[in-house]
Amino acid sequence: MDEAGFVGTDDSFDVDLQFVQVGGTYLFDGTDTSVPFFVTTAGVTIIDPDIPGGESDSFLSFGVGGGWKYFPNSRVGVRLEGRILGIFVDSDTDVFCQSGAGAECTFEVSGDILYQWDAHAGVIFRF
């Protein structure tokens, strides 16, 4: 994350997001070689800034996505998947604040859900 002028930073700092979730996958009717699927998860996201005096915070979160499994033969396949991840934050929340003299916050979140997306591609081996 880049942040010019934040107390104790050089213009950039790291932010770690840890998603701890449980969920399930629904496989739609497909063929022997092609199977579409739907995925949903729910849990907690831990946001941890790597700045002096910064503290981590936890928020409820969820994931929704889908994809496709393709098996050109019985033992090896390909999996393609996309997800939208949502983190429930309080509206008008200050995030990554420092305490003490010259206290300030890195940024403010105005809204109810912080969204992010990801996409995956992988190889599947069946035994």
NORCORPE-V478160 format. One line per field, one symbol per residue. phi: phi as a letter, one per 40 degrees, with the letter a starting at -180 (. if undefined). psi: psi as a letter, one per 30 degrees, with the letter a starting at -180 (. if undefined). burial: 1 if it has 24 or more other C-alpha atoms within 12 Angstrom, else 0. A space follows every 10 residues. Layout:
BEGIN
phi: ???
psi: ???
burial: ???
END
This chain:
BEGIN
phi: .cacgcdgbc haacbcbbcb bbaabbcccb bcbbbcabba aaibbbbbcc bdgcbcabbc aaabaaaabb bcacbbabbb abbbbbbcbc cfbcbfcbbg cgcabcabbb ibbcbababb babbbbb
psi: kkjkgkkglg fllkkkkjjj llalkkklka affkjllkkk lkbkkkkjki lkfkkllkkk llkkalakkk jflffkakkk kklkkkkjlk khkkkilkla kgklkelkkj afkkllllkk klkkkk.
burial: 0000011100 0000000010 0000000000 0000111111 1001101110 1001001111 1111111111 0000000111 1111111110 0000111100 0000110000 0001000000 0000000
END
